[in-house]
Amino acid sequence: MSSAAEVFARADMIMKVKEPLPDEWPLLRPGQIVFTYFHFAADRALTEAVLASGATAAAYETLRDSEGRLPLLTPMSEVAGRMSIQEGAKYLERPQMGRGILLGGVPGVAPAHITILGGGIVGANAAKVAAGFGADIGLLDINMDRLRYLDDVMPANVDTLYSDRHTIRDQLARADLVIGAVLIPGAKAPRLIERADLALMKPGSVIIDVAIDQGGCVETSHPTTHSQPTYIVDDVLHYCVTNMPGAVGRTSTYALCNVTLRWALSIANLGVERAAQELPSVAHSINVMAGEVTNEAVAHTFHLPCSRRFAAQKEGHGC
Ligand SMILES: NC(=O)c1ccc[n+]([C@@H]2O[C@H](COP(=O)([O-])OP(=O)(O)OC[C@H]3O[C@@H](n4cnc5c(N)ncnc54)[C@H](O)[C@@H]3O)[C@@H](O)[C@H]2O)c1
């Protein structure tokens, strides 16, 4: 098959990475299953197109395990967290407009100080890679159990710190590189750095706001793309790419398929209806079916009715 039109016309089930593009919307068919990231709540036009098509949308981002975790989001956070340090190291180089700092320093010269806001999956992966470089790291979170765990497992060059306004401002004055990695599930990212705070930072320091896909945790962040990833505000370089894993597509694709394939096989082998009846995780993943919204958050966002289909399967599973 050589064209998207041919693939959409022949396939009963399509597995993708990103949501269907506007060119693909007219190609969707009633009963066809699309298993991919949709992020419907951020895109009314996409939601309306999928509803009108009659296709079934099984979304990676809402597939829930029995403990309420979202396992198909994890690999992308792992990739973005590790990559944030790689990108930060690059943009701290002088030719990239950074301060001209080597993360690990050298004998006789201090390493870079890195502040990581949020110690979840992105933050922990960033800290691990940064520690390997020999940088000096402050890792901030508001969840004390999480901080206790991180304190246990992180190397000695990672200090765990409770995230409050005073500590954040203190860290900003020291940081060469700041990583924004906070998340409040289902909500916009909390704004932890105001524009006025940039004056505390050293000229040429770098902010990588990984949380930009949820609005960002820095007042001066706005979404960027890989073709133009950075911009400067008040002498601080900002990197705010919403789809960081896209730059390392080979690693990201393997990482994603490692966790999606078993669910895709279940849907393909059982059919989507039976898979959702038998596997509550699959029931959670279905956002749209036969012209109806089946996910409460999506229905709530667009003031649409929410179908009770699969409500029994979802009840008590991972909630
Ligand atoms: N830009 C990209 O390409 C990309 C890729 C993957 C993930 N992300 C985004 O990165 C963000 C983090 O994802 P994650 O998987 O690590 O989430 P996570 O839920 O694992 O971790 C978030 C952490 O933030 C902490 N937190 C909440 N409020 C805080 C505060 N005020 N101060 C400090 N910490 C606070 C939470 O306690 C939690 O530990 C999300 O917004 C996610 O969508 C972006």
The ligand as an ORCA input file, in Angstrom:
! r2SCAN-3c Opt
* xyz 0 1
  N       7.103     18.094     25.733
  C       7.060     16.787     25.547
  O       7.433     16.281     24.495
  C       6.576     15.893     26.659
  C       6.774     14.501     26.585
  C       6.352     13.708     27.666
  C       5.734     14.311     28.781
  N       5.538     15.672     28.792
  C       4.930     16.373     29.932
  O       5.835     16.422     31.031
  C       5.081     16.676     32.216
  C       5.533     15.724     33.327
  O       5.147     14.402     32.986
  P       5.435     13.157     33.962
  O       5.109     11.941     33.192
  O       6.764     13.291     34.592
  O       4.313     13.382     35.086
  P       4.299     12.728     36.555
  O       2.888     12.766     36.999
  O       5.034     11.426     36.567
  O       5.173     13.756     37.433
  C       4.763     15.046     37.733
  C       5.333     15.426     39.089
  O       5.098     16.814     39.301
  C       4.931     16.967     40.693
  N       4.375     18.287     40.992
  C       3.088     18.720     40.920
  N       3.021     20.015     41.310
  C       4.289     20.404     41.630
  C       4.877     21.605     42.119
  N       4.131     22.686     42.365
  N       6.215     21.638     42.321
  C       6.976     20.540     42.079
  N       6.476     19.363     41.636
  C       5.157     19.296     41.431
  C       4.037     15.792     41.073
  O       4.064     15.556     42.472
  C       4.676     14.663     40.258
  O       5.650     13.960     40.997
  C       3.613     16.497     31.800
  O       3.047     17.765     31.581
  C       3.697     15.727     30.515
  O       2.555     15.922     29.691
  C       5.944     16.451     27.750
*
